Amino acid sequence: MPTAHGTKITLSLERDASAESTATRKIFKLRQPDYKALILHPSLGSPLIVDNPKILTLYLVTDRTFRQTFVDGSRGRGDKYGEGGDNIKLVIAQCLKVLSWDEAGKAMKNPGRVEKLLYPEPKAAFSGISCTYLGELGQELKDRQGRHFANIRPSAIDQFKNFRLNSGDPAGLERPTGDDGLNYVFQVDLEGLEEIHPGVLYDAFWAVRNQKPAATDCDQSFLDVQDRVVRNFVSQKYYRKGAGKEDCAGQDGPLYAYKMESGACLFEEDRSVPVMQRHPIYVPAAGKKNLNLGHIADLHISSRQHAFKDKKATVIPGVADSTASKSIGAMVGNNFENCLELMNRFGLDTRIDLLILGGDLYDHLHNFDPAAKETPTTGKLWEAMYFQNEKDILARKEEYPFGIDALIAYSLVMHYYNSYQKPLIMVSGNHEPYEFPYGISPRYGVNFNEGIPLDHNLTVYEAILLYGPGYDAILPHPGNYLIPTIVAQPRNFKQRNFDWFYTLFTPLSDSIVTYGQQTIVNLEWGDGETLFASAVTGGGTLPRAGDSLNQRQLALMESALQRNKDINILSTHFTLVNYELGQPLNAEGTVGIKPGDFDHGAHLNSRGALFANYFSPEKQAFSHTLAGHSHRAGLYSCTDRFLLPAVTKGYHPEKANLTAFKTKTKIMVSASAGCMAKQNYEGELSGQGMDYPSGTWITFDDGEEKIGLHKVTEKHRLQAKPRFAVVCDYIDLMKDGFWEHFQAVNESGEFELKIHREKIHPNLTKEAGMNLIRGITLWLVGDQNESFAGKVVNDDFSGNSIRIKFEPGLKRKLRPNSQDAFAAFFLSIVFNKSVLEVFTGFDHYDYASPWNIQVGIYRGGKDITNHNAYSIGSVLDGKESDRLEIARHKKFGEVPCFDWRAEQWPNEFNHCLKKS
């Protein structure tokens, strides 16, 4: 039981005592603070999957006192791979706790008050515990057989070596002198534990007396050393008063996860879930031969999205919540909610044993806290989102705290563990070190990141209107896409920011999980990010993992293969094969890094050797690979060409014939789990297609392998249903126009709209194209909003264009002196689903949500709606070259006029920003 100085156990132990003395003394008070250690593995993002429930294997990193006790009990020997004596076994039996997940969650708040010992009797501890010294802490982690099974993050090594639990500084941040840190690695094997049962998730912790409590400690008397490490880092390292200019000086960091209720993050402390490290141990169900896997990637959790959802801004002002122009806040996607939905689906799926989170868990480390500042209107949101440089962010430490997105991710991970008690594996992506947020349509010169509005299920105009004048911010600029050269190490990608991920979730950068006939190799992104200009690679600016694959990762892969398992799975964030968006998924392409290659794979090093030695049909060293990064689901195989450029074939994961892969590696890429996914099945939509956020599952039950997707569907999340209007907007802006012309043909108000049918689908016929539009309306926004419905009248017109007749009122409005001083025209188009759903990849879109565009009415290239600057005359007739034409507004068709809205609708759009 607990005492004032330690905990009584039923057998004697002195630090310099030999095992022989244990027979004569019955009680000794073990002074726990003398044995500082933390559990290196398992960790929250690297759980222990128990292959043999009779033996649990954990790895400790300890201080000098633990090491000396080990040496004393080994009769003065402390050789590498040496075995410890009974004295160190008693230390382990007293300090190490293994409880069911729920029991451990309660006990962690009072760890020293857990009376349950690992073994009820000392004899059982002596026979059941093995402790092996593995050497000093280094980057490679090997077991006592010398098998390489993990790489440790260098920053974690520094944390452990420099940590002092009971230093003069209550936070434990003082640098230790000499050998006071955690520096020695031990393997602990536990046999014969009575309460370990199949199908149960357990947790472990190391409890020691807390002689010098810190303000961040959950319990003042006892603690788990690693909890001190984690909470010191999260609540102190980036928030210490008097810290440098790059830190949030004077702000305390979080001590608890966020509350989640009804599928939403409340941005309130959940005191039942402290920020701490857990050590999950999962014992699969009895008789389980192989683990069934779930895989989700690219969660991109972003706190600022939670401030978007209730905003009333509409593309067409004055018609909020109507079918013509719904509020943007009601349509915008929310990555957290999509991820929560997907993780719930995997948690409830009784087939799934293990879920892998494949990187890009969160977007930025500095981000907007919706609880710190109210944004009741769109104008106030514009103010909150607006910043010009790094100083703006750092000066607003309450509004833009460090680590907020990571804390939401932590809350989501803990929700999954607590709700479903299934293990999670986590690997890092390229977003975990991003320090500063950027705009919703970041731009440099004529280039911008076109993916972000689509990620939110918004047109470019909608996203910019919602976000405000700071839409184009890049802090700092990540590279010049105009120059067709390698741009390495963008300043926003800061290696040190990975520390948050490797402190809060796992100290292991790379790891191997084995179970039955499976090995799963999990590899980190690495410490570099390289951007390739499209002129070099033949497609896009998808960041590449410049440091991967590295030699430690290749060594780990080889170590995994030496285990001679039947199912070898490689899990990364960076894609190994991925067709760039312009290439149909069903095509055959080439893997390389030269113009014209289909591949958009995201790693650089050892590419030729990787395909030749691991993925070729001749070798097929890995049966599966799992990746993310591209936001596009795909399944690829390599043909018989072994060296780059290798020839590949793409398939959709749900439609592939797996029997064709018997001698081929299944190279799998999951779509984004938070953002809207991207897709191009067979050349449709000019490569700008969308899909639901989703994750991949693989089952191996009864010797039959199956692959499928879990998707966030409209049944669960309306904002996650891809809007066809967004695709049309992207075709218009990214692919040189959605229509060829939209011009008047006579004085009666009839126009012809000639659509680029081939940009929608290569096989869209003329007849189908002429029935594509179900409804079209031209809105005039002025002193009084007016709408002019256009009726499709194709019966009397034989050609390639859609014939549209607007209401007569439009003609009157286009006469001189008939317009309002601040008038603007908007075009609203609704499409006919039945025309398109016959093609692959079209049946999941929301066609009812209209494509709304700010347009101008032009004649001879001049805007006749610009305050009647020109004499109009009879604008609906005249020469062919002088016809009236409707087109995306040349000035405000992509970027709205913010001040016009603020002046005319101040209740929603008023702001205090500089003129925009």
VEXTI-679483 format. One line per 10 residues: number of its first residue (from 1); their letters; for each residue z, y, x of C-alpha. Coordinates in pm, whole numbers. Example, Ala and Ser with C-alpha at 12.3 -4.5 7.8 and 13.67 -1.06 7.14 Angstrom:
1) as) 780:-450:1230; 714:-106:1367
END
This chain:
1) mptahgtkit) 0:0:0; -40:360:116; 241:512:324; 303:851:476; 135:752:800; -108:477:715; -147:166:505; 57:-152:535; -131:-475:587; 9:-825:597
11) lslerdasae) -44:-890:968; 63:-718:1288; -178:-517:1502; -110:-304:1810; -399:-133:1982; -324:-321:2307; -211:-641:2140; -392:-968:2183; -483:-1205:1904; -199:-1439:2010
21) statrkifkl) 68:-1185:1907; -39:-1199:1543; 156:-1515:1475; 498:-1356:1530; 480:-1022:1347; 409:-983:979; 365:-612:902; 210:-322:1088; 117:28:971; -244:84:1070
31) rqpdykalil) -295:453:1151; -640:499:1006; -736:834:1164; -751:661:1502; -1056:465:1389; -1326:712:1301; -1655:555:1199; -1934:607:952; -2175:366:793; -2513:420:953
41) hpslgspliv) -2684:164:729; -2704:126:433; -2744:482:310; -2850:650:-13; -3221:639:72; -3211:319:280; -3013:65:77; -2914:-282:189; -3111:-545:-2; -2913:-867:35
51) dnpkiltlyl) -3133:-1166:111; -2837:-1403:143; -2546:-1301:-85; -2309:-1503:135; -2352:-1251:418; -2351:-870:403; -2464:-686:717; -2373:-322:779; -2409:-96:1080; -2142:148:1197
61) vtdrtfrqtf) -2148:433:1444; -1798:492:1579; -1585:701:1809; -1430:611:2147; -1106:484:1992; -1287:221:1784; -1490:123:2089; -1178:89:2306; -1002:-123:2047; -1309:-346:2038
71) vdgsrgrgdk) -1302:-379:2418; -928:-457:2423; -969:-733:2169; -1259:-879:2366; -1027:-931:2666; -1155:-621:2837; -1523:-699:2793; -1744:-469:2594; -2090:-586:2685; -2387:-511:2464
81) ygeggdnikl) -2418:-781:2199; -2061:-885:2271; -1832:-1009:1990; -1514:-832:1888; -1170:-991:1859; -924:-1021:1573; -782:-673:1625; -1111:-498:1543; -1159:-732:1250; -831:-609:1106
91) viaqclkvls) -941:-249:1150; -1259:-328:960; -1074:-522:692; -847:-226:631; -1090:67:651; -1411:-77:512; -1438:-99:133; -1703:-279:-70; -1680:-222:-444; -1910:-233:-743
101) wdeagkamkn) -2110:87:-780; -1903:227:-1068; -1571:135:-904; -1680:296:-579; -1785:613:-757; -1431:655:-884; -1267:545:-562; -1461:785:-340; -1260:1073:-481; -942:901:-358
111) pgrvekllyp) -1066:653:-95; -730:591:72; -570:488:-254; -788:180:-296; -550:-110:-251; -818:-378:-272; -888:-516:75; -1212:-680:183; -1024:-1008:226; -692:-1088:55
121) epkaafsgis) -558:-1284:355; -584:-1215:728; -715:-1562:802; -1007:-1496:570; -1074:-1169:752; -1071:-1341:1090; -1319:-1604:976; -1527:-1379:752; -1582:-1073:973; -1805:-1059:1278
131) ctylgelgqe) -1836:-738:1479; -2106:-705:1745; -2147:-414:1984; -2510:-292:1988; -2482:-19:2251; -2473:358:2250; -2642:548:1970; -3013:595:2034; -3334:638:1842; -3413:270:1796
141) lkdrqgrhfa) -3179:54:1592; -3182:-319:1666; -2972:-600:1526; -2767:-843:1734; -3072:-1069:1775; -3249:-775:1938; -3489:-725:1645; -3601:-367:1595; -3546:-279:1228; -3510:102:1210
151) nirpsaidqf) -3557:432:1389; -3285:693:1367; -3367:1058:1317; -3285:1256:1637; -3113:1529:1433; -2883:1264:1282; -2799:1139:1630; -2704:1493:1732; -2492:1533:1420; -2300:1214:1487
161) knfrlnsgdp) -2251:1269:1859; -2134:1627:1806; -1904:1562:1513; -1525:1589:1533; -1328:1491:1225; -995:1638:1327; -1093:1928:1549; -933:2268:1538; -1213:2371:1307; -1142:2223:960
171) aglerptgdd) -1514:2196:901; -1556:1969:1203; -1833:2185:1345; -1695:2242:1693; -1890:2067:1964; -1684:1775:2098; -1578:1765:2458; -1655:1460:2665; -1692:1152:2450; -1515:1257:2129
181) glnyvfqvdl) -1813:1222:1896; -1955:924:1711; -2159:749:1976; -2126:369:1954; -2318:136:1727; -2178:-189:1584; -2314:-455:1354; -2064:-586:1103; -2132:-914:922; -1917:-1002:624
191) egleeihpgv) -1910:-1362:502; -1732:-1520:209; -1656:-1207:8; -1528:-1340:-322; -1650:-1068:-555; -2016:-1038:-456; -2239:-1153:-742; -2617:-1163:-798; -2776:-887:-1003; -2512:-629:-912
201) lydafwavrn) -2525:-301:-717; -2235:-239:-480; -2127:50:-263; -1944:64:70; -1739:335:237; -1511:380:539; -1173:529:445; -952:707:700; -656:940:671; -756:1305:659
211) qkpaatdcdq) -513:1484:894; -691:1820:886; -847:1869:542; -1145:2095:498; -1220:2300:188; -1522:2084:118; -1330:1755:101; -1308:1589:-240; -969:1438:-157; -724:1602:80
221) sfldvqdrvv) -546:1285:196; -821:1034:272; -1196:1053:314; -1512:873:417; -1618:1026:748; -1981:1047:645; -1888:1249:338; -1740:1510:572; -2064:1508:774; -2278:1551:464
231) rnfvsqkyyr) -2067:1817:296; -2020:2010:620; -2393:2030:661; -2483:2112:302; -2206:2361:239; -2162:2511:585; -2454:2483:823; -2695:2708:637; -2437:2917:460; -2174:3009:717
241) kgagkedcag) -2048:3364:708; -2183:3555:1003; -2474:3316:1053; -2802:3426:1202; -3071:3621:1021; -3258:3303:935; -2960:3173:741; -2813:3279:409; -2515:3457:557; -2202:3472:344
251) qdgplyaykm) -2310:3224:76; -2129:2898:14; -2339:2589:-34; -2314:2339:-320; -2039:2077:-341; -2158:1900:-655; -2480:1778:-810; -2630:1950:-1112; -2559:1844:-1468; -2843:1684:-1657
261) esgaclfeed) -2847:1665:-2034; -3124:1580:-2281; -3379:1546:-2002; -3311:1891:-1855; -3140:2023:-1542; -2868:2269:-1643; -2801:2429:-1300; -2429:2379:-1357; -2190:2180:-1138; -2136:1821:-1239
271) rsvpvmqrhp) -1790:1755:-1099; -1828:1384:-1162; -2102:1371:-894; -1987:1527:-565; -2239:1580:-288; -2169:1285:-60; -2337:991:108; -2333:661:-78; -2408:323:78; -2583:106:-184
281) iyvpaagkkn) -2581:-271:-144; -2801:-456:-390; -2781:-827:-457; -3094:-931:-651; -3065:-1167:-945; -3015:-1534:-869; -3340:-1720:-816; -3539:-1404:-737; -3807:-1507:-486; -3964:-1167:-428
291) lnlghiadlh) -3880:-811:-527; -4088:-636:-790; -4159:-282:-678; -4203:60:-831; -4353:346:-632; -4360:716:-711; -4453:1001:-480; -4506:1376:-482; -4223:1469:-716; -4248:1832:-595
301) issrqhafkd) -3927:1932:-771; -3920:2310:-793; -3632:2510:-936; -3847:2808:-1027; -4038:2604:-1284; -3728:2603:-1503; -3765:2979:-1545; -4124:2939:-1670; -4084:2730:-1978; -3962:2984:-2237
311) kkatvipgva) -4189:3275:-2148; -4397:3423:-2433; -4697:3543:-2234; -5032:3452:-2387; -5384:3485:-2252; -5487:3668:-2570; -5215:3927:-2634; -5073:3961:-2981; -5146:3609:-3104; -4852:3424:-2958
321) dstasksiga) -4782:3069:-3079; -5100:3054:-3280; -5353:2777:-3229; -5580:3032:-3064; -5346:3132:-2783; -5025:2940:-2741; -4755:3085:-2517; -4806:2977:-2158; -4438:2887:-2128; -4486:2623:-2397
331) mvgnnfencl) -4776:2463:-2206; -4662:2477:-1845; -4567:2145:-1688; -4222:2084:-1541; -4210:1851:-1242; -3841:1765:-1276; -3880:1659:-1637; -4186:1450:-1556; -4006:1279:-1267; -3700:1214:-1480
341) elmnrfgldt) -3918:1055:-1746; -4092:832:-1491; -3771:728:-1318; -3619:643:-1655; -3920:425:-1731; -3884:239:-1401; -3510:212:-1453; -3552:64:-1801; -3827:-173:-1686; -3634:-497:-1641
351) ridllilggd) -3907:-632:-1413; -3855:-366:-1145; -3601:-444:-871; -3665:-168:-619; -3807:183:-655; -3969:357:-356; -3982:738:-349; -4283:811:-133; -4220:1164:-4; -4259:1526:-115
361) lydhlhnfdp) -3944:1499:-321; -3905:1874:-342; -4121:2180:-286; -3926:2434:-82; -3579:2476:61; -3553:2842:-41; -3636:2874:-409; -3543:3071:-719; -3220:2980:-895; -3267:3028:-1272
371) aaketpttgk) -2889:3050:-1316; -2857:3342:-1073; -3071:3592:-1262; -3179:3612:-1622; -3552:3646:-1687; -3570:3700:-2064; -3925:3836:-2057; -4240:3768:-1862; -4208:4105:-1688; -3860:4014:-1564
381) lweamyfqne) -3999:3683:-1441; -4266:3875:-1249; -3991:4072:-1077; -3796:3757:-992; -4101:3585:-846; -4217:3882:-640; -4157:3904:-266; -4360:4036:24; -4207:3879:334; -3932:3654:465
391) kdilarkeey) -3677:3935:461; -3720:3971:86; -3618:3608:41; -3330:3610:288; -3191:3934:144; -3179:3780:-206; -2948:3495:-108; -2802:3458:-458; -3143:3439:-624; -3308:3229:-353
401) pfgidaliay) -3042:2995:-210; -3123:2748:61; -3151:2384:-43; -3169:2427:-420; -3472:2199:-466; -3312:1931:-247; -2997:1950:-458; -3199:1892:-775; -3362:1592:-606; -3017:1463:-509
411) slvmhyynsy) -2904:1502:-870; -3206:1306:-988; -3148:1026:-735; -2782:999:-833; -2879:991:-1202; -3103:693:-1130; -2836:506:-933; -2562:577:-1186; -2775:501:-1492; -2963:190:-1380
421) qkplimvsgn) -2780:63:-1071; -3099:-26:-894; -3176:64:-531; -3407:341:-408; -3594:364:-79; -3697:711:33; -3946:834:294; -4014:1193:391; -4332:1387:316; -4470:1713:446
431) hepyefpygi) -4296:1936:189; -3935:1851:278; -3938:2096:573; -4113:2382:387; -3876:2675:414; -4016:2953:197; -4180:2942:-144; -4530:3073:-192; -4716:3214:-489; -4863:3008:-768
441) sprygvnfne) -5214:3087:-641; -5160:3165:-270; -5457:3335:-105; -5594:3438:227; -5916:3636:219; -6155:3463:-20; -5971:3131:3; -5682:3014:-209; -5495:2695:-285; -5674:2597:-602
451) gipldhnltv) -5451:2299:-672; -5130:2471:-778; -5232:2608:-1121; -5377:2266:-1206; -5054:2105:-1086; -4884:2306:-1363; -5145:2209:-1627; -5262:2571:-1639; -5588:2755:-1587; -5591:2988:-1289
461) yeaillygpg) -5572:3293:-1519; -5278:3145:-1712; -5084:3058:-1396; -5132:3405:-1244; -5044:3577:-1571; -4724:3371:-1599; -4618:3419:-1237; -4707:3784:-1198; -4820:4017:-916; -4671:3792:-647
471) ydailphpgn) -4919:3516:-732; -5103:3537:-398; -4802:3535:-163; -4806:3316:147; -4482:3341:345; -4565:3314:623; -4939:3245:626; -4992:2872:700; -5324:2902:880; -5671:3047:865
481) yliptivaqp) -5887:2822:652; -6191:3034:733; -6205:2908:1090; -6339:2550:1112; -6087:2435:1373; -5760:2249:1380; -5473:2472:1271; -5148:2310:1381; -4780:2370:1306; -4784:2632:1031
491) rnfkqrnfdw) -4471:2842:1054; -4353:2750:706; -4335:2386:818; -4012:2393:1018; -3900:2072:1180; -3531:2162:1156; -3555:2167:776; -3596:1789:775; -3225:1784:864; -3138:1833:498
501) fytlftplsd) -3331:1520:396; -3195:1308:682; -2838:1423:621; -2823:1400:245; -3033:1088:185; -3066:873:498; -3032:907:877; -3312:652:921; -3655:801:977; -3830:462:967
511) sivtygqqti) -3693:129:849; -3767:-233:757; -3644:-402:441; -3671:-780:419; -3623:-1008:123; -3751:-1360:59; -4110:-1367:182; -4140:-986:185; -4107:-715:444; -4137:-348:354
521) vnlewgdget) -4193:-104:641; -4108:258:556; -4241:534:783; -4157:904:793; -4414:1185:787; -4330:1307:1137; -4255:1647:1287; -4599:1804:1267; -4848:1917:1008; -5210:1985:1091
531) lfasavtggg) -5456:2154:858; -5822:2067:893; -6087:2307:770; -6342:2148:540; -6623:2213:785; -6456:1967:1023; -6357:1688:788; -6606:1701:506; -6351:1774:235; -6065:2006:152
541) tlpragdsln) -5761:2119:345; -5523:1830:277; -5254:1851:548; -5254:1571:803; -4954:1402:967; -5029:1506:1323; -4745:1299:1474; -4810:975:1288; -4855:700:1362; -4635:727:1674
551) qrqlalmesa) -4536:455:1917; -4193:394:1760; -4357:347:1422; -4616:106:1564; -4337:-86:1737; -4151:-113:1407; -4464:-242:1234; -4502:-508:1500; -4136:-603:1466; -4182:-647:1091
561) lqrnkdinil) -4486:-870:1136; -4298:-1093:1380; -4080:-1205:1090; -4379:-1408:963; -4348:-1317:595; -4623:-1371:341; -4604:-1026:183; -4599:-735:430; -4595:-388:275; -4639:-59:460
571) sthftlvnye) -4492:246:283; -4577:602:396; -4624:945:244; -4948:1012:428; -5250:829:293; -5426:568:505; -5740:579:289; -5804:835:20; -6137:958:-110; -6158:1335:-127
581) lgqplnaegt) -6181:1460:-483; -6555:1509:-487; -6611:1137:-426; -6597:894:-721; -6324:635:-697; -6568:351:-763; -6790:441:-467; -6826:281:-127; -6747:523:152; -6650:556:515
591) vgikpgdfdh) -6317:619:684; -6337:880:957; -6283:1245:1040; -6632:1382:1055; -6843:1571:797; -6977:1348:525; -6699:1090:538; -6549:999:202; -6205:959:349; -5936:1218:315
601) gahlnsrgal) -5668:1003:475; -5379:1204:606; -5279:1059:941; -5446:1116:1275; -5311:896:1552; -5426:539:1616; -5664:536:1319; -5920:304:1472; -5659:60:1602; -5476:69:1272
611) fanyfspekq) -5777:-45:1072; -5892:-293:1333; -5554:-455:1390; -5383:-432:1054; -5622:-380:761; -5945:-559:846; -6023:-875:644; -6006:-1068:970; -5650:-955:1048; -5501:-846:713
621) afshtlaghs) -5165:-806:883; -5036:-606:588; -5099:-732:238; -5027:-391:80; -4986:-28:174; -4825:235:-48; -4875:609:-7; -4886:940:-191; -4978:1292:-75; -5318:1323:-245
631) hraglysctd) -5192:1330:-608; -5472:1084:-692; -5416:719:-786; -5641:473:-609; -5672:122:-473; -5893:70:-169; -6013:-218:46; -6184:-233:384; -6503:-432:439; -6596:-629:749
641) rfllpavtkg) -6642:-329:979; -6332:-307:1196; -6370:14:1394; -6405:367:1266; -6593:459:1066; -6484:163:855; -6651:104:520; -6421:108:218; -6443:45:-153; -6233:217:-418
651) yhpekanlta) -6091:85:-745; -5862:207:-1018; -5526:25:-988; -5519:-74:-1354; -5875:-205:-1361; -5914:-383:-1029; -5981:-757:-1011; -5704:-863:-773; -5869:-1196:-697; -6125:-999:-496
661) fktktkimvs) -5842:-892:-261; -5736:-1239:-148; -5850:-1167:207; -5817:-790:197; -5534:-543:233; -5459:-358:-89; -5447:5:28; -5274:177:-263; -5215:544:-336; -4992:660:-620
671) asagcmakqn) -5068:975:-815; -4819:1260:-827; -4502:1190:-1023; -4415:1553:-1095; -4738:1754:-1092; -5045:1683:-1298; -5241:1408:-1126; -5601:1438:-1006; -5880:1188:-1061; -6254:1125:-1033
681) yegelsgqgm) -6351:781:-1160; -6731:782:-1154; -6846:1133:-1067; -6728:1306:-1382; -6608:1667:-1408; -6739:1761:-1062; -6435:1599:-905; -6195:1830:-1086; -6057:1568:-1327; -5692:1536:-1423
691) dypsgtwitf) -5457:1259:-1531; -5096:1210:-1635; -4822:1213:-1372; -4763:849:-1291; -4618:586:-1059; -4736:242:-950; -4569:-92:-1014; -4631:-428:-846; -4483:-754:-973; -4482:-1096:-806
701) ddgeekiglh) -4319:-1311:-1075; -4417:-1678:-1099; -4643:-1644:-799; -4884:-1414:-985; -4933:-1061:-859; -4995:-781:-1108; -5046:-406:-1055; -5023:-124:-1307; -4912:233:-1369; -4624:389:-1555
711) kvtekhrlqa) -4740:725:-1690; -4572:1026:-1843; -4753:1030:-2177; -4773:1281:-2460; -4535:1059:-2657; -4264:1161:-2416; -4373:1493:-2266; -4633:1708:-2438; -4667:1940:-2141; -4780:1643:-1930
721) kprfavvcdy) -5092:1575:-2139; -5385:1700:-1928; -5563:1994:-2090; -5941:1977:-2087; -5943:2358:-2077; -5791:2348:-1728; -6068:2121:-1599; -6334:2350:-1747; -6172:2649:-1579; -6174:2472:-1244
731) idlmkdgfwe) -6539:2374:-1280; -6619:2736:-1360; -6428:2879:-1063; -6465:2606:-802; -6806:2462:-882; -7019:2775:-931; -6993:2812:-1304; -6941:2608:-1620; -7244:2756:-1795; -7581:2876:-1673
741) hfqavnesge) -7599:3160:-1923; -7445:3279:-2248; -7678:3543:-2386; -7801:3700:-2709; -8131:3576:-2851; -8185:3813:-3144; -8038:4104:-3339; -7854:3885:-3588; -7569:3804:-3351; -7698:3468:-3231
751) felkihreki) -7635:3363:-2872; -7742:3065:-2670; -7496:2892:-2438; -7651:2674:-2171; -7388:2448:-2017; -7424:2269:-1686; -7403:1926:-1846; -7419:1741:-1516; -7096:1908:-1404; -6915:1747:-1696
761) hpnltkeagm) -7069:1403:-1653; -7390:1291:-1481; -7485:1092:-1792; -7408:1353:-2057; -7725:1371:-2266; -7886:1686:-2404; -7796:1589:-2759; -7434:1518:-2670; -7412:1841:-2472; -7531:2043:-2771
771) nlirgitlwl) -7241:1897:-2974; -6982:1953:-2705; -6828:2266:-2860; -6627:2222:-3177; -6527:2585:-3217; -6574:2917:-3041; -6421:3258:-3109; -6461:3597:-2949; -6142:3807:-2963; -6135:4184:-2934
781) vgdqnesfag) -5790:4306:-2830; -5730:4673:-2896; -5533:4889:-3140; -5585:4610:-3389; -5672:4261:-3273; -5986:4122:-3430; -6155:3786:-3398; -6517:3688:-3450; -6577:3320:-3511; -6890:3169:-3369
791) kvvnddfsgn) -7063:2896:-3565; -7268:2632:-3385; -7616:2634:-3545; -7830:2391:-3349; -8047:2279:-3640; -8310:2549:-3592; -8318:2541:-3215; -8480:2280:-2994; -8382:2316:-2632; -8108:2250:-2380
801) sirikfepgl) -7870:2517:-2505; -7607:2540:-2776; -7701:2794:-3045; -7402:3002:-3161; -7397:3265:-3434; -7108:3509:-3438; -6983:3686:-3749; -7163:4011:-3841; -6858:4219:-3757; -6919:4162:-3387
811) krklrpnsqd) -7251:4351:-3405; -7079:4653:-3554; -6817:4651:-3282; -7084:4661:-3014; -7221:4997:-3131; -7137:5323:-2950; -6794:5477:-3011; -6666:5169:-3192; -6430:5041:-2928; -6065:5107:-2854
821) afaafflsiv) -5979:5289:-2536; -5801:4988:-2390; -6000:4708:-2550; -6056:4372:-2386; -6261:4072:-2494; -6143:3712:-2473; -6344:3400:-2536; -6171:3098:-2691; -6348:2759:-2680; -6238:2428:-2835
831) fnksvlevft) -6424:2111:-2740; -6531:1807:-2935; -6340:1503:-2813; -6573:1248:-2974; -6863:1357:-2753; -6673:1281:-2433; -6433:996:-2501; -6716:743:-2469; -6705:803:-2092; -6446:665:-1850
841) gfdhydyasp) -6170:911:-1774; -6198:1134:-2083; -5979:973:-2348; -5643:1114:-2228; -5719:1488:-2246; -5582:1745:-2486; -5897:1892:-2641; -5716:2095:-2905; -5573:2340:-2653; -5846:2607:-2622
851) wniqvgiyrg) -6001:2737:-2305; -5923:3108:-2318; -6100:3339:-2074; -6107:3715:-2040; -6476:3804:-2058; -6698:4105:-2035; -7011:4177:-2237; -7280:4278:-1994; -7631:4416:-2013; -7835:4442:-1700
861) gkditnhnay) -7521:4361:-1503; -7330:4657:-1655; -7018:4613:-1866; -7088:4771:-2204; -6723:4727:-2306; -6602:4957:-2031; -6509:5257:-2249; -6871:5294:-2365; -6978:5411:-2024; -7338:5335:-2109
871) sigsvldgke) -7559:5414:-2407; -7584:5082:-2585; -7860:5133:-2838; -7976:4810:-2994; -7791:4579:-2760; -7890:4256:-2928; -8260:4276:-2853; -8481:4402:-2573; -8637:4246:-2268; -8539:3901:-2142
881) sdrleiarhk) -8375:4051:-1835; -8196:4305:-2051; -8034:4066:-2294; -7671:4104:-2386; -7464:3850:-2193; -7111:3715:-2218; -6954:3623:-1882; -6612:3582:-1722; -6489:3934:-1663; -6599:4040:-1317
891) kfgevpcfdw) -6273:4216:-1236; -6006:4062:-1460; -6152:3722:-1545; -5942:3542:-1285; -5657:3781:-1203; -5524:3964:-1512; -5455:4334:-1523; -5075:4328:-1519; -5027:4700:-1578; -5255:4703:-1884
901) raeqwpnefn) -5031:4445:-2044; -4714:4626:-1939; -4838:4954:-2090; -4954:4806:-2419; -4690:4534:-2471; -4382:4660:-2284; -4137:4438:-2471; -4279:4133:-2296; -4451:4262:-1984; -4264:4572:-1866
911) hclkks) -4175:4549:-1497; -4060:4771:-1211; -4303:4646:-949; -4556:4861:-771; -4888:4921:-947; -5093:4604:-961
END
